[in-house]
Structures are given as structure tokens and as C-alpha cells.
């Protein structure tokens, strides 16, 4: 298990290993799999189980969930992926499960209207012109705020108790790729990535920081349009707005 404040994983890092494929006369990989699914945790490794598959080349649909090299599956981040042989006739699924739970993912249907969010989550604790605040029954994360722009959901934030600090770093680290970590100020920017590591796609950014004014750790999620970390400064902007709304509520 990696610690958020002891390592920063590169967002773009991949070495491509080319190996020969064992194929029959029809062009299909000649091996046979004896296991169709694998369940693991981050950093776990498993050998692919099967017969006559030592020279098969494998491709993971989502390398940010699991990678395969020399017949060994390695868990990367929480999620699910499908691994397929070079010829496409052999495949299996991989699920990387979380080991830490601080809170459930907030509602992140980016672009949803305030009315749609309220229809999904119910009446809010507080409603502003461009935000909705919900109190939760989760003592680790008692407050979630949803922020809108032109009546479109663009970001949301979770306020966590400081007692979760140690576990929260692991919680985030097993789900998202860290790209900037400030140990002294207990803050970090992370990305939810998918696809190939040499061409990463990003669907949202995450920023965590400690707010001494309210005595809470804030985790903000922001929509990221496009790929290759083109989200710009959205997490920082969302964090600023989250702090402002939170101050008004306190």
C-alpha cells in the first residue's frame, strides 16, 4: 500500500513489453484460461491461470485499474477492467477492491441541474443560488456541498473530520493518481484516470486540504473535460468556492 505523502505516482508512465503470441492456425491464441475473474487489492499481484499461455500478449482495457506484464496481473487503483489476449479470443475480468472506506462517493453526474440533484438526494440542509448543502449521518464526513454554474453541477465537496486524516490519505491514494502533494500544508491534487498509461484520460480532479478555520479536511471533486489532465485549475477554483460556502454555513 502506498502512502499519499510518501510517494507521487507519475500520471504518464509506461514501458511497453512486446512478447510473441502463441497462436493456432486460425490466428487465435492457442491457450486456455482456467480462471475468468480476479479480485485483488492495490499492489496485489497474481499470475494468470491457464494452459499454454506463457507467450500470450495481454492488453488491459483500463491500465489504471490493473496492468499485465509477463503473465502477472498487478492491481493499480480501485475499479474494474477487462484483460484480453492479443488475438482477442481469451479474456478475463479484474476487480481492484478498496481497503479503506471514509465516505461513499458523492453524486458526480456532471452537468446535472439543481432540480435533478435534489430529485436524487432529497431536500438539502441548505440551498444557495449556486449550491446545495447536505448533512449526512456519516460521522467521518458529516457535510457534502454541491456547486453549480449556470444550473449545471460542476463540482462537489466533502468535509471530513480531522480524526480521519491518516486513513483518508490511504482512502484517496488507492482510488486516484496523485499529481501534486504538499506535505507541510497537508494538501494534495489527484486525478481519476482511466485508459492507457501512455495516453491517460481524466474524467475528474480531486483536491484535498486542511481548513484550520472550520477544523476539517476538505475534499473537493471537479469535472474535468477532455484528457491528459486538461482540467486546468478547476479543483482549486472549486476548493475556493467550497471554503466560502462552508464559512457561510458555520
C-alpha positions, 0 to 999 in steps of 0.5 A, spaced: 500 500 500 502 506 498 502 512 502 499 519 499 505 523 502 510 518 501 510 517 494 507 521 487 505 516 482 507 519 475 500 520 471 504 518 464 508 512 465 509 506 461 514 501 458 511 497 453 513 489 453 512 486 446 512 478 447 510 473 441 503 470 441 502 463 441 497 462 436 493 456 432 492 456 425 486 460 425 490 466 428 487 465 435 491 464 441 492 457 442 491 457 450 486 456 455 484 460 461 482 456 467 480 462 471 475 468 468 475 473 474 480 476 479 479 480 485 485 483 488 487 489 492 492 495 490 499 492 489 496 485 489 499 481 484 497 474 481 499 470 475 494 468 470 491 461 470 491 457 464 494 452 459 499 454 454 499 461 455 506 463 457 507 467 450 500 470 450 500 478 449 495 481 454 492 488 453 488 491 459 482 495 457 483 500 463 491 500 465 489 504 471 485 499 474 490 493 473 496 492 468 499 485 465 506 484 464 509 477 463 503 473 465 502 477 472 496 481 473 498 487 478 492 491 481 493 499 480 487 503 483 480 501 485 475 499 479 474 494 474 477 492 467 477 487 462 484 483 460 484 480 453 489 476 449 492 479 443 488 475 438 482 477 442 479 470 443 481 469 451 479 474 456 478 475 463 475 480 468 479 484 474 476 487 480 481 492 484 477 492 491 478 498 496 481 497 503 479 503 506 472 506 506 471 514 509 465 516 505 461 513 499 462 517 493 458 523 492 453 524 486 458 526 480 453 526 474 456 532 471 452 537 468 446 535 472 441 541 474 439 543 481 432 540 480 435 533 478 440 533 484 435 534 489 430 529 485 436 524 487 438 526 494 432 529 497 431 536 500 438 539 502 440 542 509 441 548 505 440 551 498 444 557 495 443 560 488 449 556 486 449 550 491 446 545 495 448 543 502 447 536 505 448 533 512 449 526 512 449 521 518 456 519 516 460 521 522 467 521 518 464 526 513 458 529 516 457 535 510 457 534 502 456 541 498 454 541 491 456 547 486 453 549 480 454 554 474 449 556 470 444 550 473 449 545 471 453 541 477 460 542 476 463 540 482 462 537 489 465 537 496 466 533 502 468 535 509 471 530 513 473 530 520 480 531 522 480 524 526 480 521 519 486 524 516 491 518 516 486 513 513 483 518 508 490 519 505 490 511 504 482 512 502 484 517 496 491 514 494 488 507 492 482 510 488 486 516 484 493 518 481 496 523 485 499 529 481 501 534 486 502 533 494 504 538 499 506 535 505 507 541 510 500 544 508 497 537 508 494 538 501 494 534 495 491 534 487 489 527 484 486 525 478 481 519 476 484 516 470 482 511 466 485 508 459 492 507 457 498 509 461 501 512 455 495 516 453 491 517 460 484 520 460 481 524 466 474 524 467 475 528 474 480 532 479 480 531 486 483 536 491 484 535 498 486 540 504 486 542 511 481 548 513 484 550 520 478 555 520 472 550 520 477 544 523 476 539 517 479 536 511 476 538 505 475 534 499 473 537 493 471 533 486 471 537 479 469 535 472 474 535 468 473 535 460 477 532 455 484 528 457 491 528 459 489 532 465 486 538 461 482 540 467 486 546 468 485 549 475 478 547 476 479 543 483 482 549 486 477 554 483 472 549 486 476 548 493 475 556 493 468 556 492 467 550 497 471 554 503 466 560 502 460 556 502 462 552 508 464 559 512 457 561 510 454 555 513 458 555 520 
